[in-house]
Amino acid sequence: MNKLLKNEKHTGLIAVVTAGALVSGAIAYLYLTKSGQESRDKAKHALKEALKNHASEFGSKKTPFSQKTIKTLLDKIL
């Protein structure tokens, strides 16, 4: 800790504080605005679809079930 305070160049500290501020602003936007709610809903839907696609592709290679069957099952679960 003393090395950090004695160092004249605080570029690492400035970078961390800036990154933290940007992430905090993004989180606040997503949770405090109506359009943020819509963005979260879109992201959630896209994540579910990607998960179903990857899981059905992997499952069809490792099991005797087709991708369509696995996607149907995942639709019921998720």
C-alpha positions as CSV (number, residue, x, y, z in Angstrom):
1,M,0.0,0.0,0.0
2,N,2.8,2.4,0.8
3,K,4.4,1.8,-2.6
4,L,1.1,2.9,-4.2
5,L,1.0,6.1,-2.2
6,K,4.7,6.9,-2.7
7,N,4.5,6.4,-6.5
8,E,4.2,9.7,-8.4
9,K,2.3,8.1,-11.3
10,H,-1.1,7.0,-10.3
11,T,-2.2,5.9,-13.7
12,G,-3.3,2.4,-12.5
13,L,-5.4,3.9,-9.7
14,I,-7.0,6.4,-12.1
15,A,-7.8,3.7,-14.5
16,V,-9.5,1.5,-11.8
17,V,-11.5,4.5,-10.5
18,T,-12.6,5.4,-14.1
19,A,-13.6,1.8,-14.9
20,G,-15.5,1.6,-11.7
21,A,-17.4,4.8,-12.5
22,L,-18.3,3.5,-15.9
23,V,-19.5,0.2,-14.7
24,S,-21.5,1.8,-11.9
25,G,-23.1,4.2,-14.4
26,A,-24.1,1.3,-16.7
27,I,-25.6,-0.7,-13.8
28,A,-27.5,2.4,-12.7
29,Y,-28.8,3.0,-16.2
30,L,-30.0,-0.7,-16.5
31,Y,-31.8,-0.7,-13.2
32,L,-33.1,2.9,-12.9
33,T,-34.6,3.6,-16.3
34,K,-37.5,2.2,-18.3
35,S,-35.3,1.7,-21.4
36,G,-32.8,-0.1,-19.1
37,Q,-35.6,-2.5,-18.2
38,E,-36.2,-3.1,-21.9
39,S,-32.4,-3.6,-22.4
40,R,-32.3,-6.1,-19.6
41,D,-35.3,-8.0,-21.0
42,K,-33.7,-8.2,-24.5
43,A,-30.3,-9.3,-23.0
44,K,-32.1,-12.0,-20.9
45,H,-34.0,-13.3,-24.0
46,A,-30.8,-13.3,-26.1
47,L,-28.9,-15.2,-23.3
48,K,-31.6,-17.8,-23.0
49,E,-31.7,-18.4,-26.8
50,A,-27.9,-18.7,-26.9
51,L,-27.9,-21.1,-24.0
52,K,-30.6,-23.2,-25.7
53,N,-28.7,-23.3,-29.0
54,H,-25.4,-24.3,-27.4
55,A,-27.0,-26.8,-25.1
56,S,-29.0,-28.5,-27.8
57,E,-26.0,-28.6,-30.1
58,F,-23.8,-30.2,-27.4
59,G,-26.6,-32.5,-26.3
60,S,-27.4,-33.8,-29.8
61,K,-23.7,-34.8,-30.2
62,K,-23.5,-36.6,-26.8
63,T,-27.0,-38.2,-26.7
64,P,-29.3,-39.9,-29.1
65,F,-31.8,-36.9,-29.0
66,S,-32.2,-34.4,-31.8
67,Q,-31.5,-30.7,-31.4
68,K,-35.2,-30.0,-31.8
69,T,-36.2,-32.4,-29.0
70,I,-33.6,-30.8,-26.7
71,K,-34.7,-27.3,-27.5
72,T,-38.3,-28.3,-26.8
73,L,-37.3,-29.7,-23.4
74,L,-35.3,-26.6,-22.6
75,D,-38.3,-24.4,-23.5
76,K,-40.3,-26.2,-20.8
77,I,-37.4,-25.9,-18.3
78,L,-36.4,-22.3,-18.9
